[in-house]
Amino acid sequence: MDTTLPGVAQASATPLTRAQRKAIVAATLGTIVEFTDWLIYATFAPLFSRHFFPAHNDRVSLLSAFAVFAVGFVMRPIGGALLGGFADRHGRKNGLALSVALMAGSSLVIAVCPGYGSIGMAAPLILVIARLIQGFAAGGEFGSASTFLIESSAPSRRGFAGSWQHFAVNAGVLVASLIGAVLTSLIEPAGMASWGWRIAFAVAGLMGFIALWVRLAVAETDAFRKTTAVHQRTRHPFMVIVRDHRRAALRVIGIAMAGNLCNYLWLVLFPTLAHLRTGLSLHDGFSASVISIIVSLVAIPLIGMLSDRIGRKPVLLVFAGGSALFAWPALHLLTNDFWGATTIVTIGMLLSSGFAATCASVMAEQFPVEVRATGVALPYAVSAALFGGTLPYIVTAMSNSGLLQYLWVYVVVVCAIGFVVYARMPETRGKILD
């Protein structure tokens, strides 16, 4: 049975071993690459949408492309259940390798897929299938990687170790944004719209296979090896979650909802949002995102260390409350000004870093080892689908309807619900995991 570790604050200075540092590097690098592959779609949707969804209006094409972005999230809960179950049955290492291979292969397919003008309806069909596979892979990635990081760490350092999961997610967005900034600087707009976007998918896909090689070189976690020797896995972990851990799974959905919404708002969608709302160029939007993400990469491990000292709840409460209060002024004051936009997105990213630094540890701390990867992956994927995957479509639809100025209301409501969840959940800092 799980108990609480006494004296955690005093033990928080325990140094990581060489094996633990190696595990963090391997998991982080793989997640950076995998989320680059996942998010490069949203980054370049305004450019490639017309190739797959021709329409008389570019916004209609973009809306169709973002609808496919949302469809990819439909597969994330399925991937969370199946790939999470695979990691719980066959090892975190094998789960991580499978997810990154699926993601990278799909990116390469999108890179070389002909457009609607060449193969007709087969083009959007191939795009949808590739995106579904990417959603399936992303659904399993977060649970497997989070579990791998948490199980590879000492109890007093789990906040710090787990913070590298979202460090990697943010860094993946940074790489996608850098690819966007570099390509839009080197290639003229007509070339980017015609063929430049394909380079981004090709680079991301090739990086994925490098990450696969790195992940295959790490060892399995001790926690998984020990539980394999003790437990016979006769039931699928999904069934165990449904029967024995429903409350914890629902809590994870609540924990992740505000974080997913804010992360996709500031981390993924900001360049497109600023472009649609104010006319800010995509290049300036990408550049502002790069600055804000770099700031978050410094903040996330530090906040993770802080959560090992003061707990997960205080950090999450500051994130949710601060994000709710910031939503209206941020979206109301956003203008076609580079430094103003950079300031707004950087503040948003700093607030979101409270969630990013703690979510992997607090979610993994809800479940026993035999179902931990599934327990994190499935409900987190459900939350990501509901509150992250739909956001680009909601923003584009609101923009087309002239209602984008009311987006802040949606953000405030979700963050307020998240605040209540954080206030009511039990503190898990220092919990001894089996």
C-alpha positions in Angstrom: 0.0 0.0 0.0 1.2 3.5 -0.7 2.4 5.5 2.3 3.9 8.9 2.7 7.6 9.4 2.9 8.6 11.5 6.0 11.3 14.2 5.8 10.9 14.7 2.1 12.0 18.4 2.2 15.3 17.4 3.9 15.9 14.6 1.4 15.1 16.7 -1.7 18.8 17.4 -2.2 19.5 13.7 -2.9 21.6 13.6 -6.1 20.4 11.7 -9.1 22.5 8.6 -10.0 24.1 8.3 -13.4 21.5 5.8 -14.4 18.7 8.2 -13.4 20.3 11.0 -15.3 20.6 8.8 -18.4 16.9 7.8 -18.1 15.9 11.5 -18.0 18.0 12.3 -21.0 16.7 9.4 -23.1 13.0 10.0 -22.2 13.3 13.8 -22.7 15.1 13.6 -26.0 12.5 11.2 -27.4 9.6 13.2 -26.2 11.1 16.4 -27.7 11.3 14.8 -31.1 7.9 13.1 -30.9 6.1 16.3 -30.0 7.9 18.1 -32.7 6.4 15.6 -35.1 3.0 15.9 -33.5 2.9 19.7 -33.4 4.5 20.5 -36.7 1.0 20.0 -38.2 -0.5 22.9 -36.3 2.6 25.0 -37.0 2.2 24.7 -40.8 -1.5 24.2 -41.2 -2.0 27.7 -42.6 0.4 26.8 -45.4 -0.5 23.2 -46.4 -4.3 23.3 -45.9 -5.1 24.5 -49.4 -3.1 21.5 -50.9 -5.4 19.0 -49.2 -8.6 20.9 -48.7 -9.0 23.3 -51.7 -11.7 25.9 -51.2 -12.7 29.4 -52.4 -11.7 30.8 -49.1 -8.3 30.2 -47.3 -10.0 30.3 -43.9 -12.3 27.5 -45.0 -9.3 25.4 -46.0 -7.6 26.2 -42.7 -10.7 25.3 -40.8 -10.7 21.9 -42.5 -7.1 21.3 -41.7 -7.7 22.1 -38.0 -10.7 19.8 -38.0 -8.2 17.0 -39.0 -6.0 18.3 -36.2 -8.9 17.7 -33.8 -9.7 14.3 -35.4 -6.1 13.2 -34.4 -7.1 13.8 -30.8 -9.9 11.3 -31.2 -7.3 8.6 -31.4 -5.3 9.8 -28.3 -7.6 8.1 -25.8 -7.4 4.9 -27.9 -3.7 5.2 -28.0 -3.6 5.9 -24.3 -5.5 2.7 -23.5 -3.7 0.4 -26.0 -0.2 1.8 -25.9 -0.4 2.5 -22.2 -1.5 -1.1 -21.8 1.4 -2.2 -24.0 3.8 -0.3 -21.7 2.2 -1.8 -18.6 2.5 -5.3 -20.0 5.7 -5.2 -22.0 7.7 -2.5 -20.5 8.0 1.3 -20.5 11.0 1.1 -22.9 9.1 -0.9 -25.5 6.1 1.4 -25.2 8.3 4.5 -25.8 10.0 2.9 -28.8 6.7 1.9 -30.5 5.1 5.4 -30.0 8.0 7.3 -31.5 8.3 4.9 -34.5 4.6 5.4 -35.3 4.9 9.2 -35.0 8.0 9.5 -37.2 6.6 7.3 -39.9 3.4 9.3 -40.2 5.3 12.6 -40.5 7.3 11.2 -43.4 4.0 10.0 -45.1 2.6 13.6 -44.8 5.9 15.0 -46.2 5.7 13.0 -49.4 1.9 12.8 -49.9 0.7 14.4 -53.2 -2.0 17.1 -52.9 -5.6 17.1 -53.9 -4.8 18.4 -57.4 -2.8 15.3 -58.1 -4.7 12.4 -56.5 -8.0 13.9 -55.6 -9.8 12.7 -52.5 -7.0 10.2 -51.7 -4.9 13.2 -50.6 -7.1 14.3 -47.6 -7.8 10.6 -46.8 -4.1 9.8 -46.5 -3.6 12.9 -44.4 -6.5 11.9 -42.1 -5.0 8.3 -41.7 -1.5 9.7 -41.0 -3.0 12.1 -38.4 -5.0 9.3 -36.8 -1.8 7.2 -36.4 0.0 10.3 -34.9 -2.9 10.8 -32.5 -2.7 7.1 -31.5 1.1 7.4 -30.9 0.8 10.7 -28.9 -1.9 9.1 -26.7 0.6 6.5 -25.5 3.6 8.7 -25.4 2.7 10.9 -22.4 1.8 8.0 -20.1 4.8 5.8 -21.0 7.3 8.7 -20.8 5.9 10.1 -17.6 5.9 6.7 -15.9 9.4 6.0 -17.1 10.7 9.3 -15.6 8.8 8.9 -12.3 9.9 5.2 -11.8 13.5 6.1 -12.7 13.7 8.7 -9.9 14.0 8.8 -6.1 10.8 9.6 -4.2 12.2 13.0 -3.1 13.1 14.0 -6.6 10.0 13.0 -8.6 8.8 16.5 -9.1 12.1 17.4 -10.7 12.3 14.2 -12.7 8.7 14.5 -13.9 9.2 18.1 -14.9 11.4 17.0 -17.8 8.3 15.4 -19.4 6.7 18.8 -20.2 10.1 20.4 -20.6 10.4 18.0 -23.5 6.9 18.8 -24.8 7.7 22.5 -24.7 11.1 21.9 -26.3 9.3 20.0 -29.0 7.2 23.0 -29.7 10.3 25.1 -29.7 11.9 22.9 -32.3 8.7 23.1 -34.4 8.7 26.9 -34.0 12.4 27.2 -34.9 11.8 25.1 -38.0 8.9 27.5 -38.8 11.1 30.6 -38.2 14.1 29.3 -40.1 12.1 28.0 -43.1 9.9 31.2 -43.4 13.2 33.2 -43.3 15.0 31.2 -45.9 12.2 30.4 -48.3 9.9 33.0 -49.9 6.2 32.9 -49.0 5.2 31.4 -52.4 7.8 28.6 -52.0 6.7 27.9 -48.4 3.1 27.6 -49.6 4.1 25.3 -52.5 6.7 23.0 -51.1 8.6 24.4 -48.1 6.2 23.0 -45.6 7.1 19.5 -46.7 10.7 20.0 -45.6 9.4 20.6 -42.0 7.5 17.2 -41.9 10.5 15.4 -43.5 13.0 16.8 -40.9 10.6 16.0 -38.0 10.2 12.5 -39.3 13.9 11.8 -39.7 14.5 13.2 -36.2 12.0 10.7 -34.9 14.0 7.7 -36.0 17.1 9.1 -34.3 15.1 9.3 -31.1 14.0 5.7 -31.6 17.6 4.6 -31.6 18.3 6.5 -28.4 15.3 5.0 -26.6 16.3 1.5 -27.6 19.6 2.0 -25.8 18.1 2.6 -22.3 17.3 0.0 -19.6 13.9 -0.9 -18.3 12.8 0.6 -15.0 13.4 -1.4 -11.8 9.8 -0.9 -10.7 8.4 -2.6 -13.9 10.9 -5.5 -13.6 10.0 -6.1 -10.0 6.3 -6.0 -10.5 6.6 -8.4 -13.5 8.3 -10.9 -11.3 5.5 -10.7 -8.7 2.3 -10.1 -10.7 0.7 -12.2 -13.5 -0.9 -9.8 -15.9 -4.1 -11.8 -16.7 -6.3 -8.7 -17.2 -5.7 -5.8 -19.5 -4.7 -2.6 -17.6 -7.6 -0.7 -19.1 -10.1 -3.1 -17.4 -8.2 -2.7 -14.1 -8.5 1.1 -14.4 -12.2 0.9 -15.1 -12.9 -1.5 -12.2 -10.5 -0.4 -9.5 -9.2 3.2 -10.3 -12.1 5.1 -11.8 -11.9 7.9 -9.3 -8.2 8.4 -9.9 -8.7 8.4 -13.6 -11.4 11.1 -13.4 -9.1 13.1 -11.1 -6.4 13.0 -13.8 -8.9 14.4 -16.4 -9.7 17.2 -14.0 -6.0 17.8 -13.2 -5.1 18.0 -16.9 -8.1 20.0 -18.4 -6.9 23.6 -17.6 -3.3 22.7 -18.3 -4.1 21.2 -21.7 -6.2 24.3 -22.7 -3.6 26.8 -21.6 -0.7 24.8 -23.1 -2.4 24.6 -26.5 -3.4 28.3 -26.3 0.1 29.7 -25.5 2.4 26.9 -26.6 0.9 25.7 -29.9 -1.8 28.0 -31.2 -0.4 31.5 -30.3 1.2 32.3 -33.7 -2.0 31.5 -35.5 -4.2 33.2 -32.9 -2.2 36.4 -33.1 -2.2 36.3 -36.9 -6.0 35.8 -37.0 -6.8 38.3 -34.3 -4.3 41.2 -35.1 -2.7 40.4 -38.4 0.7 39.8 -36.8 2.9 38.0 -39.3 3.4 34.3 -38.8 7.2 34.9 -38.7 6.8 37.4 -35.8 4.3 35.0 -34.1 6.9 32.1 -34.4 9.6 34.4 -33.1 7.5 35.5 -30.1 6.8 31.9 -29.3 10.4 30.9 -29.4 11.3 33.6 -26.8 8.4 32.5 -24.5 9.3 28.8 -24.8 12.9 29.4 -24.0 11.8 31.2 -20.8 9.6 28.3 -19.9 12.4 25.8 -20.4 14.4 27.6 -17.7 11.3 27.8 -15.4 10.0 24.3 -15.6 12.8 22.3 -13.9 13.1 25.0 -11.2 9.3 24.8 -10.5 9.6 21.0 -10.5 12.3 21.3 -7.8 10.0 23.7 -5.9 7.2 21.2 -6.0 9.5 18.6 -4.3 9.8 21.1 -1.4 6.3 22.7 -1.0 4.1 20.2 -2.7 2.2 19.9 -6.0 -1.0 21.6 -4.9 0.3 25.1 -4.2 2.0 25.2 -7.6 -1.1 24.0 -9.4 -3.3 26.4 -7.6 -1.1 29.4 -8.6 -1.2 28.2 -12.2 -5.0 27.8 -12.4 -5.8 31.0 -10.5 -3.2 33.1 -12.3 -4.3 31.8 -15.7 -7.9 32.6 -15.0 -7.1 36.2 -13.9 -4.7 36.7 -16.9 -7.0 35.5 -19.6 -9.1 38.7 -20.2 -6.2 41.3 -20.2 -4.0 39.0 -22.3 -6.5 38.4 -25.1 -7.9 41.9 -24.9 -4.6 43.7 -25.1 -3.1 41.5 -27.8 -2.2 43.8 -30.8 -0.1 43.7 -34.0 3.1 44.6 -32.0 5.9 42.1 -31.7 7.2 43.0 -28.2 3.7 43.4 -26.8 2.7 39.9 -28.2 6.0 38.5 -26.8 5.3 39.9 -23.4 1.8 38.4 -23.3 2.7 34.9 -24.5 5.7 34.8 -22.1 3.5 35.6 -19.1 1.0 33.0 -20.3 3.8 30.4 -20.7 5.3 31.2 -17.2 1.9 30.6 -15.6 1.4 27.4 -17.6 4.8 26.2 -16.4 3.2 25.6 -13.0 1.1 22.8 -14.6 3.9 21.7 -16.9 6.4 21.2 -14.0 4.0 19.1 -11.9 1.5 17.2 -14.0 3.6 14.2 -14.8 4.5 13.5 -11.2 1.1 14.2 -9.7 -0.7 12.1 -12.3 1.7 9.1 -12.0 1.4 9.3 -8.2 -2.3 8.4 -8.5 -1.8 4.8 -9.7 0.1 1.6 -8.7 2.9 0.4 -10.9 1.0 -2.4 -12.7 -1.4 0.1 -14.4 0.5 3.4 -14.1 1.2 4.0 -17.8 -2.4 3.3 -18.7 -3.7 5.3 -15.8 -1.7 8.4 -16.9 -2.0 7.9 -20.6 -5.8 7.3 -21.0 -7.4 10.0 -18.9 -4.7 12.5 -19.9 -5.4 11.8 -23.6 -9.2 12.2 -23.0 -8.5 15.6 -21.4 -6.1 16.6 -24.2 -8.7 15.6 -26.8 -11.5 17.6 -25.1 -9.6 20.7 -24.1 -6.6 20.8 -26.4 -7.5 19.2 -29.7 -10.6 21.2 -30.2 -9.0 24.6 -29.4 -7.6 25.3 -32.9 -11.0 24.6 -34.4 -12.8 26.7 -31.8 -10.5 29.6 -32.3 -10.8 29.5 -36.1 -14.6 29.1 -36.0 -14.8 32.0 -33.5 -12.6 34.1 -35.8 -14.8 33.4 -38.8 -17.9 34.3 -36.7 -16.4 37.5 -35.4 -16.5 36.2 -31.8 -12.8 35.7 -31.1 -12.7 38.5 -28.5 -14.8 36.2 -26.2 -12.3 33.4 -26.1 -11.2 34.6 -22.7 -14.5 33.5 -21.2 -13.9 29.9 -22.1 -10.4 30.0 -20.7 -11.6 31.5 -17.4 -14.3 28.8 -16.9 -12.0 25.9 -17.6 -9.2 27.3 -15.3 -11.8 28.0 -12.5 -12.9 24.3 -12.7 -9.3 23.2 -12.6 -8.7 25.4 -9.5 -11.5 23.6 -7.7 -10.0 20.2 -8.7 -6.5 21.2 -7.4 -8.0 22.5 -4.1 -9.8 19.3 -3.4 -7.3 16.7 -4.5 -4.9 15.0 -2.0 -1.3 16.1 -1.8 1.0 13.4 -3.3 4.5 14.9 -2.7 6.7 12.2 -1.0 4.2 9.4 -1.6 6.0 6.0 -1.6 5.1 4.2 -4.8 5.1 0.4 -5.2 
